[in-house]
């Protein structure tokens, strides 16, 4: 799968963001990667509640017609920190919505990417 695979998604007006977690081994690394890769606002507090707030914020999260968040390289983080990864998955799952502000779709890539 390459970035070109999302050309059709982008052509339909969707935004595509890739959150690459390769090499992330703890919550601090996860939050830092989220802040950089997703260009989260300065007020992002690098905790689960703040991440949920950012992902649900109409100024960042759901978009019209939609935003696709592709999470890659997450398997090592899952192995190193299974409880943290469970919380991260819950936050991402709760953020995935379709509503009045648009859509945020979250996809966990299972294989090689890029």
C-alpha positions as CSV (number, residue, x, y, z in Angstrom):
1,X,0.0,0.0,0.0
2,X,1.4,3.4,-0.9
3,X,0.4,7.0,-0.5
4,X,-0.8,6.8,-4.1
5,X,-3.5,4.4,-2.9
6,X,-5.2,7.4,-1.3
7,X,-5.3,9.5,-4.5
8,X,-8.9,8.5,-5.1
9,X,-9.8,9.3,-1.5
10,X,-8.2,12.7,-1.8
11,X,-9.8,13.3,-5.2
12,X,-13.2,12.9,-3.6
13,X,-12.4,15.7,-1.2
14,X,-11.3,13.6,1.8
15,X,-8.3,14.6,3.9
16,X,-5.8,11.7,4.6
17,X,-3.5,11.6,7.6
18,X,-1.0,8.9,8.3
19,X,0.0,8.2,11.9
20,X,3.1,6.0,11.8
21,X,3.8,4.5,15.2
22,X,6.9,2.6,14.1
23,X,9.4,2.7,16.9
24,X,7.0,4.0,19.5
25,X,7.3,2.1,22.8
26,X,5.4,4.1,25.4
27,X,2.6,6.6,25.9
28,X,4.9,9.7,25.7
29,X,6.2,8.5,22.3
30,X,2.7,7.8,21.2
31,X,1.5,11.3,22.2
32,X,4.5,13.0,20.6
33,X,3.9,11.1,17.4
34,X,0.3,12.1,17.4
35,X,1.1,15.7,18.0
36,X,3.6,15.9,15.1
37,X,2.0,13.6,12.5
38,X,-1.5,14.9,13.0
39,X,-0.5,18.5,13.5
40,X,-2.5,18.8,16.7
41,X,-3.0,22.3,18.2
42,X,-0.6,23.7,20.7
43,X,-3.1,23.2,23.5
44,X,-2.9,19.4,23.1
45,X,-2.0,18.1,26.6
46,X,-0.5,14.8,25.5
47,X,-2.9,12.7,27.5
48,X,-5.8,10.4,26.5
49,X,-8.5,13.0,27.3
50,X,-6.7,15.7,25.3
51,X,-6.3,13.3,22.4
52,X,-10.0,12.5,22.5
53,X,-10.8,16.3,22.6
54,X,-8.5,17.0,19.6
55,X,-9.9,14.2,17.5
56,X,-13.5,15.3,18.2
57,X,-12.8,19.0,17.7
58,X,-14.6,20.2,14.5
59,X,-11.5,22.3,13.8
60,X,-9.4,19.2,13.5
61,X,-11.3,15.9,13.7
62,X,-14.3,15.2,11.6
63,X,-14.3,17.0,8.3
64,X,-16.5,17.4,5.3
65,X,-16.8,15.2,3.4
66,X,-14.4,13.3,5.6
67,X,-11.0,12.7,7.1
68,X,-9.2,9.3,6.9
69,X,-6.7,8.6,9.7
70,X,-4.5,5.6,8.8
71,X,-2.5,4.2,11.7
72,X,0.6,2.2,10.7
73,X,3.4,0.5,12.5
74,X,1.3,0.0,15.7
75,X,2.1,-3.7,16.3
76,X,5.3,-3.1,18.3
77,X,3.6,-0.5,20.5
78,X,0.8,-3.0,21.1
79,X,3.3,-5.7,22.2
80,X,5.4,-3.3,24.4
81,X,2.4,-1.6,26.0
82,X,-0.8,-3.7,25.6
83,X,-2.8,-1.7,28.2
84,X,-1.8,1.6,26.7
85,X,-2.6,0.3,23.2
86,X,-6.0,-0.8,24.3
87,X,-6.7,2.7,25.6
88,X,-5.3,4.2,22.4
89,X,-7.6,2.0,20.3
90,X,-10.6,2.9,22.5
91,X,-9.9,6.7,22.0
92,X,-9.4,6.2,18.2
93,X,-12.6,4.1,18.0
94,X,-14.7,6.6,19.9
95,X,-13.3,9.4,17.7
96,X,-14.4,7.6,14.5
97,X,-17.7,9.3,13.7
98,X,-20.0,10.5,11.1
99,X,-22.1,13.4,12.1
100,X,-23.1,17.0,11.5
101,X,-19.4,18.1,11.4
102,X,-18.4,15.4,8.9
103,X,-16.7,12.1,9.1
104,X,-13.5,10.9,10.8
105,X,-12.6,7.3,9.7
106,X,-9.8,5.5,11.5
107,X,-8.1,2.5,9.8
108,X,-5.4,0.3,11.4
109,X,-3.0,-0.8,8.6
110,X,-2.2,-4.5,9.1
111,X,0.8,-4.8,6.7
112,X,3.6,-2.9,5.1
113,X,2.9,0.6,4.2
114,X,4.7,3.1,2.0
